[in-house]
Amino acid sequence: MSSKLLRGTFILTLGTIISKMLGLFYVIPFDAIVGQEGTTLYQYSYVPYTIFLSIATGGIPLAISKFISKYNALDEYAVGRKLFKSSQWIMIISGFVSFLILYLSAPFLAGMVIRDTDQVTNIEDVITVTRAVSFALIIVPFMSLSRGFFQGHQSMGPTAVSQVVEQIVRIVFLLAGAYVVLNIMGGDIVTAASISTFAAFVGAIGGLLVLFWYWWRRKPYLDELLLKDKGTVDISLKEMYKEILVYAAPFVFVGLANPLFQFIDQITFNRAMVEIGLAKQADFAYSALNFYSHKLVIIPVSLATAFSLTLVPNITKSFISGERNVVNSQINQTFQVILFLILPAVTGMALLAEPIYTTFYGHDPYGTEVLRFYAPVALLFSMFPVTAAILQGINQQRFTVLSLLVGLLIKLTLNIPLIKLMETRGAILATILGYVAAITINLFVIKYFTGFSFKVTGRRSLLICIFTLLMFLGAGGTYEVLSMFFNPTSITQAIVMIIITALVGILIYGYLSLKSKLANILFGTRVDRIKEKLHLRI
């Protein structure tokens, strides 16, 4: 893996992780302010918003990134600039149209969620919060276009910084607004939840301003590239948009994957729970799965998201250049790095489910069990966007649509029967089966079109699994000892248990990875530099 790929990956990974961590930790004060009823309303509106957002942006960041990277590799810089200028109004219009559709369809969507009068929330409340979040769709598509333009020039900084700023602005407005409504103005939960969802619009403004600043700073350099343009390619706007649509359609489906799986839960979970006589528990059980636990589980997935964003332009460049060995090397190392990072993370989360849940949301036996069962799904959430991104890079993106549709069909078919049989665990199991099917199809297609061999990945994966098992045994033993002296139902004591157990796990996994040179193989000379700074002799 080239140093440029690693550098771009780490920059975008860092920005994504910071953004995701902020998106996780705000939940603690937010839950304290609005409670379970407020977070449930918030989640009911955010799932359809995310779906409309993916449709409105049309996979633009990755599609634009791939398009510009392709023509930049041919020294045809003017083609990418032409596309960027012509797409701006299209994204503004698509955003406004998406806003109108979501705003007007809010009553229909709310009716699909609320299935019984015994539920805690009602249709009118869901309509209100859904319409509040819809305004963000006006701005976000244009912002996505700008991010894709920078990524196509192998510049990941603007995307990373704008993501962080967008998140900070959103969270500050969200928390301050909810607090003021409930504690100063004496408002109700619905108003507080509406202000919280409207924060997405305010945050988008902050992220867009950052991108404007980067454009102003980088424009002289980007204009210099135009002077190096060969000018041998004359492509019409019609041909550009046709090529972008071919790129973007699968990207839309990739972006829709997780929201669509959640949306299936949203329209079937309450129905199944009502049919087995659990209407009163339905709202909060859904919230425990798709808000509280999902917020925690999705953190490791940020690594995969960052990798998928940086993979596309680099694999595309190698693929177009005919460097098949380089492509296979990038694929192999990416799979290994994802597994190396995600597997121990989800294992640790499952082990520490009770103290983690207590730390963030207070002690809740039901929520703890949901998190423990849900944590391993993060590995599947990570693998799907990465395998899909690889398919984009080798121009086989059409199979992404097929694999996702198969996964969604399995989820939709099994969700209600499994929920009736296993309640919340049934919804998680249906998700697992759907994702496994989709990822399996992607892996088969990758092997078929690249000749990629899974032997090296398989051997390294086995080694990673062994290291994770040893880490689990050491950390698990530590946790059992700590349980004799500390109570995981206490927030303070839960934090102590997390820190000590996690430190033991990190030391075991880190030692084994360094001693075996696995870390050096995956991350190169960066590991040696870190070892020198820390004066490690492993």
C-alpha positions as CSV (number, residue, x, y, z in Angstrom):
1,M,0.0,0.0,0.0
2,S,1.6,3.3,-1.1
3,S,2.5,6.0,1.4
4,K,0.1,8.3,-0.3
5,L,-2.8,5.9,0.2
6,L,-1.9,5.4,3.8
7,R,-1.5,9.1,4.4
8,G,-4.9,9.9,2.8
9,T,-6.4,7.0,4.7
10,F,-5.1,8.1,8.1
11,I,-6.2,11.7,7.6
12,L,-9.7,10.7,6.6
13,T,-9.8,8.0,9.2
14,L,-8.8,10.5,11.9
15,G,-11.4,13.0,10.8
16,T,-14.1,10.3,10.6
17,I,-13.2,8.8,14.0
18,I,-13.3,12.3,15.6
19,S,-16.6,13.0,14.0
20,K,-18.0,9.6,15.0
21,M,-16.7,9.9,18.6
22,L,-18.4,13.3,18.9
23,G,-21.5,11.7,17.5
24,L,-21.2,9.1,20.2
25,F,-20.4,11.1,23.3
26,Y,-23.1,13.8,22.7
27,V,-25.6,11.0,23.3
28,I,-24.7,11.0,27.0
29,P,-25.9,14.6,27.7
30,F,-28.6,14.4,25.1
31,D,-30.2,11.3,26.7
32,A,-29.9,13.1,30.1
33,I,-31.8,16.1,28.7
34,V,-34.6,14.5,26.7
35,G,-34.8,10.9,28.0
36,Q,-35.8,7.8,26.2
37,E,-38.9,9.4,24.7
38,G,-36.9,12.2,23.1
39,T,-34.2,9.9,21.7
40,T,-36.9,7.5,20.3
41,L,-38.5,10.4,18.5
42,Y,-35.1,11.6,17.3
43,Q,-34.3,8.2,15.8
44,Y,-37.7,7.8,14.1
45,S,-37.0,10.9,12.1
46,Y,-33.3,10.4,11.4
47,V,-33.6,7.0,9.6
48,P,-35.7,8.3,6.8
49,Y,-33.7,11.5,6.7
50,T,-30.5,9.5,6.2
51,I,-32.2,7.6,3.3
52,F,-33.3,10.7,1.6
53,L,-29.8,12.2,2.2
54,S,-28.2,9.3,0.4
55,I,-30.6,9.6,-2.5
56,A,-30.1,13.4,-2.7
57,T,-26.3,13.2,-2.7
58,G,-26.5,10.4,-5.3
59,G,-23.2,8.9,-4.1
60,I,-21.6,12.2,-5.2
61,P,-18.5,12.3,-3.0
62,L,-17.2,8.9,-4.2
63,A,-18.5,9.2,-7.8
64,I,-17.0,12.6,-8.3
65,S,-13.8,11.4,-6.6
66,K,-13.6,8.4,-8.9
67,F,-14.3,10.5,-12.0
68,I,-11.8,13.2,-11.3
69,S,-9.1,10.7,-10.2
70,K,-9.5,8.9,-13.5
71,Y,-9.0,11.9,-15.7
72,N,-6.3,13.5,-13.4
73,A,-4.3,10.3,-13.9
74,L,-4.5,11.0,-17.7
75,D,-3.4,14.7,-17.0
76,E,-6.9,15.9,-18.2
77,Y,-7.5,18.2,-15.2
78,A,-9.9,20.5,-17.1
79,V,-12.5,17.6,-17.4
80,G,-12.9,17.4,-13.6
81,R,-13.2,21.1,-13.2
82,K,-15.8,21.3,-15.9
83,L,-17.8,18.6,-14.1
84,F,-17.5,20.3,-10.7
85,K,-18.8,23.7,-12.0
86,S,-21.7,22.2,-13.9
87,S,-22.8,19.9,-11.1
88,Q,-23.3,22.7,-8.5
89,W,-26.8,23.7,-9.5
90,I,-27.8,20.1,-10.0
91,M,-26.9,19.3,-6.4
92,I,-28.7,22.4,-5.1
93,I,-31.9,21.4,-7.0
94,S,-31.7,17.8,-6.0
95,G,-31.3,18.8,-2.4
96,F,-34.4,21.1,-2.5
97,V,-36.5,18.5,-4.2
98,S,-35.5,15.9,-1.6
99,F,-36.4,18.3,1.2
100,L,-39.9,18.8,-0.3
101,I,-40.5,15.1,-0.7
102,L,-39.4,14.2,2.9
103,Y,-41.3,17.2,4.3
104,L,-44.5,16.2,2.5
105,S,-44.2,12.5,3.1
106,A,-43.8,12.8,6.8
107,P,-47.4,11.8,7.6
108,F,-47.1,8.6,5.5
109,L,-43.8,7.7,7.1
110,A,-45.1,8.3,10.6
111,G,-48.1,6.1,10.0
112,M,-45.8,3.2,9.1
113,V,-43.9,3.5,12.4
114,I,-46.7,4.0,14.9
115,R,-48.8,0.8,14.9
116,D,-50.7,0.9,18.2
117,T,-52.1,3.6,20.5
118,D,-50.4,1.8,23.4
119,Q,-47.0,2.9,22.1
120,V,-45.3,5.8,23.9
121,T,-45.0,8.0,20.9
122,N,-47.8,9.1,18.5
123,I,-48.1,9.9,14.8
124,E,-48.3,13.7,15.2
125,D,-45.0,13.8,17.2
126,V,-43.1,11.8,14.6
127,I,-44.4,14.1,11.8
128,T,-43.1,17.2,13.6
129,V,-39.6,15.9,14.2
130,T,-39.3,14.4,10.7
131,R,-40.2,17.8,9.1
132,A,-37.7,19.6,11.3
133,V,-34.8,17.4,10.1
134,S,-35.7,17.7,6.4
135,F,-34.3,21.2,6.0
136,A,-30.7,19.9,6.2
137,L,-31.3,18.2,2.8
138,I,-31.2,21.7,1.1
139,I,-27.5,22.1,1.9
140,V,-25.8,18.7,2.4
141,P,-25.8,17.6,-1.3
142,F,-23.8,20.7,-2.4
143,M,-21.4,20.1,0.5
144,S,-21.0,16.5,-0.6
145,L,-20.1,17.6,-4.1
146,S,-17.3,19.8,-2.8
147,R,-15.9,17.0,-0.6
148,G,-15.8,14.6,-3.6
149,F,-13.9,17.2,-5.7
150,F,-11.2,17.5,-3.1
151,Q,-11.0,13.7,-2.6
152,G,-10.6,13.3,-6.4
153,H,-7.4,15.4,-6.1
154,Q,-6.2,13.0,-3.4
155,S,-6.8,15.8,-0.8
156,M,-8.6,14.3,2.2
157,G,-8.0,17.1,4.6
158,P,-11.0,19.3,3.6
159,T,-13.4,16.4,4.0
160,A,-12.0,15.4,7.4
161,V,-12.0,18.9,8.8
162,S,-15.4,19.8,7.4
163,Q,-16.8,16.6,8.9
164,V,-15.5,17.5,12.4
165,V,-16.7,21.1,12.2
166,E,-20.1,20.1,11.0
167,Q,-20.4,17.6,13.8
168,I,-19.3,20.1,16.5
169,V,-21.7,22.8,15.3
170,R,-24.5,20.3,15.1
171,I,-23.9,18.9,18.6
172,V,-23.6,22.3,20.3
173,F,-26.8,23.6,18.7
174,L,-28.6,20.3,19.5
175,L,-27.7,20.2,23.1
176,A,-28.1,23.9,23.8
177,G,-31.4,24.0,21.9
178,A,-32.9,20.9,23.7
179,Y,-31.7,22.2,27.1
180,V,-33.1,25.7,26.6
181,V,-36.5,24.4,25.3
182,L,-37.0,22.0,28.3
183,N,-35.3,23.8,31.2
184,I,-35.6,27.5,30.4
185,M,-38.6,27.9,28.1
186,G,-40.6,25.1,29.7
187,G,-41.3,23.5,26.4
188,D,-42.2,19.8,25.7
189,I,-40.2,16.8,24.5
190,V,-41.5,17.1,20.9
191,T,-40.2,20.7,20.6
192,A,-36.9,19.7,22.1
193,A,-36.5,16.7,19.7
194,S,-37.5,19.0,16.8
195,I,-34.8,21.5,17.6
196,S,-32.3,18.6,18.0
197,T,-33.1,17.3,14.5
198,F,-33.0,20.8,13.0
199,A,-29.4,21.0,14.2
200,A,-28.4,18.9,11.2
201,F,-29.2,22.0,9.0
202,V,-27.1,24.3,11.3
203,G,-24.2,21.8,11.3
204,A,-24.3,21.6,7.5
205,I,-23.8,25.3,7.3
206,G,-20.7,25.1,9.5
207,G,-19.2,22.3,7.3
208,L,-19.9,24.1,4.1
209,L,-18.1,27.3,5.4
210,V,-15.0,25.2,6.0
211,L,-15.1,23.8,2.5
212,F,-15.4,27.4,1.1
213,W,-12.3,28.3,3.1
214,Y,-10.3,25.4,1.7
215,W,-11.4,26.2,-1.9
216,W,-10.2,29.8,-1.4
217,R,-6.8,28.5,-0.1
218,R,-6.3,25.8,-2.7
219,K,-7.7,27.5,-5.8
220,P,-4.3,28.8,-6.9
221,Y,-2.8,25.3,-6.9
222,L,-5.8,23.8,-8.6
223,D,-5.6,26.5,-11.3
224,E,-2.0,25.6,-11.8
225,L,-3.0,22.0,-12.6
226,L,-5.2,23.4,-15.4
227,L,-2.1,24.8,-17.0
228,K,-0.7,21.2,-17.2
229,D,-3.9,19.9,-18.9
230,K,-3.2,17.9,-22.1
231,G,-6.5,19.0,-23.6
232,T,-6.8,15.8,-25.7
233,V,-10.1,14.7,-24.2
234,D,-13.3,16.6,-25.2
235,I,-16.2,15.2,-23.3
236,S,-19.6,16.7,-23.3
237,L,-21.7,17.4,-20.2
238,K,-24.1,14.7,-21.3
239,E,-21.4,12.1,-21.5
240,M,-20.0,13.3,-18.1
241,Y,-23.3,12.9,-16.4
242,K,-23.9,9.5,-18.0
243,E,-20.5,8.4,-16.6
244,I,-21.2,9.9,-13.2
245,L,-24.6,8.2,-13.0
246,V,-23.0,4.8,-13.8
247,Y,-20.5,5.5,-11.0
248,A,-23.0,7.0,-8.6
249,A,-25.9,4.5,-8.7
250,P,-24.0,1.8,-6.8
251,F,-22.6,4.4,-4.4
252,V,-26.2,5.4,-3.6
253,F,-26.9,1.8,-2.7
254,V,-23.8,1.5,-0.6
255,G,-24.7,4.7,1.3
256,L,-28.2,3.3,1.7
257,A,-27.2,-0.1,3.0
258,N,-27.2,0.6,6.8
259,P,-30.1,3.1,6.7
260,L,-32.3,0.7,4.7
261,F,-31.6,-2.2,7.1
262,Q,-32.6,0.2,9.9
263,F,-35.6,1.3,8.0
264,I,-36.8,-2.3,7.7
265,D,-36.6,-2.5,11.4
266,Q,-38.4,0.8,11.8
267,I,-41.4,-0.3,9.7
268,T,-41.6,-3.9,11.0
269,F,-40.2,-3.9,14.5
270,N,-43.2,-2.2,16.2
271,R,-45.6,-4.2,14.1
272,A,-44.1,-7.5,15.2
273,M,-43.8,-6.4,18.8
274,V,-47.5,-5.3,18.8
275,E,-48.6,-8.6,17.4
276,I,-46.9,-10.5,20.3
277,G,-48.5,-8.2,22.9
278,L,-45.5,-6.0,23.6
279,A,-46.8,-2.6,22.3
280,K,-45.8,-0.7,25.4
281,Q,-42.2,-2.0,25.2
282,A,-41.9,-1.6,21.4
283,D,-40.6,2.0,21.3
284,F,-37.9,1.7,23.9
285,A,-36.8,-1.7,22.7
286,Y,-36.4,-0.3,19.2
287,S,-34.5,2.7,20.6
288,A,-32.2,0.4,22.6
289,L,-31.3,-1.4,19.3
290,N,-31.2,1.3,16.7
291,F,-30.2,4.3,18.7
292,Y,-28.4,3.5,22.0
293,S,-26.6,0.3,20.9
294,H,-26.2,1.4,17.3
295,K,-24.4,4.5,18.3
296,L,-21.8,2.4,20.1
297,V,-21.4,-0.3,17.5
298,I,-21.0,2.1,14.6
299,I,-17.8,3.6,16.0
300,P,-15.5,0.8,14.7
301,V,-17.3,1.1,11.4
302,S,-15.9,4.6,10.9
303,L,-12.5,2.9,10.1
304,A,-14.1,1.0,7.3
305,T,-15.9,4.1,6.0
306,A,-12.6,6.0,5.8
307,F,-10.9,3.1,4.0
308,S,-13.7,2.8,1.4
309,L,-13.5,6.6,0.7
310,T,-9.7,6.5,0.0
311,L,-9.7,3.1,-1.7
312,V,-11.8,4.1,-4.7
313,P,-9.5,6.7,-6.4
314,N,-6.3,4.7,-5.7
315,I,-7.6,1.4,-6.8
316,T,-9.2,3.1,-9.9
317,K,-5.8,4.6,-10.8
318,S,-4.0,1.3,-10.4
319,F,-6.7,-0.6,-12.3
320,I,-6.7,1.9,-15.2
321,S,-2.9,1.7,-15.3
322,G,-3.0,-2.1,-15.6
323,E,-1.2,-2.6,-12.4
324,R,-3.1,-5.7,-11.3
325,N,-0.5,-6.8,-8.8
326,V,-0.8,-3.4,-7.1
327,V,-4.6,-3.7,-7.1
328,N,-4.5,-7.2,-5.5
329,S,-1.9,-6.0,-3.0
330,Q,-4.1,-3.1,-2.0
331,I,-7.2,-5.4,-1.6
332,N,-5.3,-7.9,0.4
333,Q,-3.8,-5.3,2.8
334,T,-7.1,-3.5,3.2
335,F,-8.9,-6.7,4.3
336,Q,-6.2,-7.5,6.8
337,V,-6.1,-4.0,8.3
338,I,-9.9,-3.9,8.7
339,L,-9.9,-7.3,10.4
340,F,-6.9,-6.3,12.5
341,L,-8.6,-3.2,13.8
342,I,-12.3,-4.2,14.0
343,L,-12.2,-7.8,15.4
344,P,-10.5,-7.0,18.7
345,A,-12.7,-3.8,19.0
346,V,-16.0,-5.7,18.7
347,T,-14.8,-8.5,20.9
348,G,-13.9,-6.0,23.6
349,M,-17.2,-4.3,23.2
350,A,-19.1,-7.5,23.7
351,L,-17.0,-8.4,26.7
352,L,-17.5,-5.0,28.3
353,A,-21.1,-4.5,27.2
354,E,-22.5,-3.9,30.7
355,P,-20.0,-1.3,32.0
356,I,-20.0,0.4,28.5
357,Y,-23.8,0.7,28.4
358,T,-23.9,1.9,32.0
359,T,-21.2,4.6,31.4
360,F,-23.1,6.0,28.4
361,Y,-26.8,5.6,29.3
362,G,-27.0,4.3,32.9
363,H,-27.5,0.7,33.9
364,D,-30.1,-1.2,31.9
365,P,-30.0,-5.0,31.8
366,Y,-32.1,-5.1,28.6
367,G,-29.9,-2.5,26.8
368,T,-26.8,-4.4,27.9
369,E,-27.9,-7.7,26.4
370,V,-28.9,-5.9,23.1
371,L,-25.4,-4.3,22.9
372,R,-23.6,-7.6,23.7
373,F,-25.5,-9.4,20.9
374,Y,-25.3,-6.5,18.5
375,A,-21.5,-5.7,18.9
376,P,-20.1,-8.4,16.5
377,V,-22.3,-7.0,13.7
378,A,-19.9,-4.1,13.4
379,L,-17.5,-6.4,11.5
380,L,-20.2,-6.9,8.9
381,F,-21.0,-3.2,8.8
382,S,-17.3,-2.6,8.1
383,M,-16.8,-5.3,5.5
384,F,-19.7,-4.4,3.2
385,P,-18.7,-0.8,2.4
386,V,-15.1,-1.9,1.8
387,T,-16.0,-4.8,-0.5
388,A,-18.4,-2.5,-2.3
389,A,-15.7,0.2,-2.7
390,I,-13.3,-2.4,-4.2
391,L,-16.0,-3.3,-6.7
392,Q,-16.3,0.4,-7.6
393,G,-12.5,0.5,-8.1
394,I,-12.5,-2.4,-10.6
395,N,-15.6,-1.2,-12.5
396,Q,-17.9,-3.9,-11.3
397,Q,-20.2,-1.6,-9.3
398,R,-23.3,-3.1,-10.8
399,F,-22.9,-6.2,-8.5
400,T,-23.1,-3.9,-5.5
401,V,-26.7,-3.3,-6.3
402,L,-27.3,-7.0,-6.6
403,S,-25.6,-8.0,-3.4
404,L,-27.5,-5.3,-1.4
405,L,-30.8,-6.2,-2.8
406,V,-30.3,-9.8,-1.9
407,G,-29.3,-8.8,1.6
408,L,-32.3,-6.5,2.0
409,L,-34.6,-9.2,0.7
410,I,-33.3,-11.6,3.4
411,K,-33.7,-9.0,6.1
412,L,-37.2,-8.1,5.0
413,T,-38.3,-11.7,4.7
414,L,-37.0,-12.9,8.1
415,N,-37.3,-9.8,10.3
416,I,-40.9,-10.2,11.5
417,P,-40.8,-14.0,12.0
418,L,-37.5,-13.7,13.9
419,I,-38.7,-10.7,16.0
420,K,-41.8,-12.7,17.0
421,L,-39.5,-15.6,17.9
422,M,-36.6,-13.8,19.6
423,E,-37.8,-10.2,20.0
424,T,-34.9,-7.7,19.6
425,R,-32.4,-10.5,19.0
426,G,-34.4,-11.6,16.1
427,A,-34.0,-8.2,14.4
428,I,-30.2,-8.4,14.9
429,L,-30.1,-12.0,13.6
430,A,-32.0,-11.0,10.4
431,T,-29.5,-8.2,9.9
432,I,-26.5,-10.6,10.3
433,L,-28.0,-13.0,7.7
434,G,-28.7,-10.2,5.3
435,Y,-25.2,-8.7,5.5
436,V,-23.4,-12.1,5.3
437,A,-25.2,-12.8,2.1
438,A,-24.4,-9.4,0.6
439,I,-20.7,-9.6,1.6
440,T,-20.3,-13.1,0.3
441,I,-21.6,-12.0,-3.2
442,N,-19.2,-9.1,-3.2
443,L,-16.2,-11.3,-2.3
444,F,-17.1,-13.8,-5.0
445,V,-17.2,-11.1,-7.6
446,I,-13.9,-9.6,-6.5
447,K,-12.2,-13.0,-6.8
448,Y,-13.8,-13.6,-10.2
449,F,-12.8,-10.4,-11.9
450,T,-9.3,-9.8,-10.3
451,G,-8.1,-13.3,-9.7
452,F,-7.6,-12.3,-6.1
453,S,-6.4,-15.1,-3.8
454,F,-7.7,-15.3,-0.3
455,K,-4.9,-17.6,0.9
456,V,-2.7,-14.8,2.3
457,T,-5.7,-13.0,3.8
458,G,-7.0,-16.3,5.2
459,R,-3.7,-17.1,6.9
460,R,-3.3,-13.6,8.4
461,S,-7.0,-13.6,9.4
462,L,-6.4,-16.9,11.3
463,L,-3.4,-15.3,13.1
464,I,-5.5,-12.2,14.0
465,C,-8.3,-14.5,15.3
466,I,-5.8,-16.3,17.5
467,F,-4.4,-13.0,18.9
468,T,-8.0,-11.8,19.5
469,L,-8.8,-15.0,21.4
470,L,-5.7,-14.6,23.6
471,M,-6.6,-11.0,24.2
472,F,-10.2,-12.1,25.1
473,L,-9.0,-14.7,27.6
474,G,-6.6,-12.2,29.2
475,A,-9.0,-9.3,29.3
476,G,-11.9,-11.6,30.2
477,G,-10.0,-12.9,33.2
478,T,-9.2,-9.4,34.3
479,Y,-12.8,-8.4,34.0
480,E,-13.9,-11.4,36.1
481,V,-11.4,-10.4,38.9
482,L,-12.5,-6.8,38.8
483,S,-16.2,-7.9,39.1
484,M,-15.3,-9.2,42.5
485,F,-14.4,-5.7,43.7
486,F,-16.3,-3.3,41.4
487,N,-20.0,-2.9,40.5
488,P,-20.7,-2.4,36.8
489,T,-24.1,-0.8,37.6
490,S,-22.2,2.3,39.0
491,I,-21.0,4.7,36.4
492,T,-17.7,5.6,38.2
493,Q,-16.9,1.9,38.9
494,A,-17.9,0.9,35.3
495,I,-15.4,3.4,33.9
496,V,-12.7,2.0,36.1
497,M,-13.5,-1.5,34.9
498,I,-13.5,-0.4,31.2
499,I,-10.1,1.4,31.5
500,I,-8.3,-1.5,33.3
501,T,-9.8,-4.3,31.2
502,A,-9.2,-2.4,27.9
503,L,-5.6,-1.6,28.9
504,V,-4.9,-5.3,29.6
505,G,-6.5,-6.2,26.2
506,I,-4.5,-3.6,24.3
507,L,-1.3,-4.6,25.9
508,I,-1.8,-8.3,25.1
509,Y,-3.0,-7.7,21.5
510,G,-0.3,-5.0,20.9
511,Y,2.5,-7.2,22.2
512,L,1.5,-10.2,20.1
513,S,1.1,-8.0,17.0
514,L,4.5,-6.4,17.5
515,K,6.3,-9.6,18.5
516,S,5.0,-11.4,15.5
517,K,5.8,-8.5,13.2
518,L,2.1,-8.5,12.0
519,A,1.8,-4.8,12.8
520,N,4.9,-4.0,10.7
521,I,3.6,-6.0,7.8
522,L,0.3,-4.1,7.8
523,F,1.4,-0.6,8.7
524,G,5.0,-0.6,7.5
525,T,7.7,1.8,8.8
526,R,5.1,3.8,10.8
527,V,5.2,1.1,13.4
528,D,9.0,1.3,13.7
529,R,8.8,5.1,14.2
530,I,6.2,4.7,16.9
531,K,8.4,2.0,18.6
532,E,11.4,4.3,18.6
533,K,9.4,7.2,20.1
534,L,8.1,4.9,22.8
535,H,11.5,3.2,23.3
536,L,10.0,-0.2,22.8
537,R,12.4,-3.1,22.3
538,I,9.8,-5.7,21.2
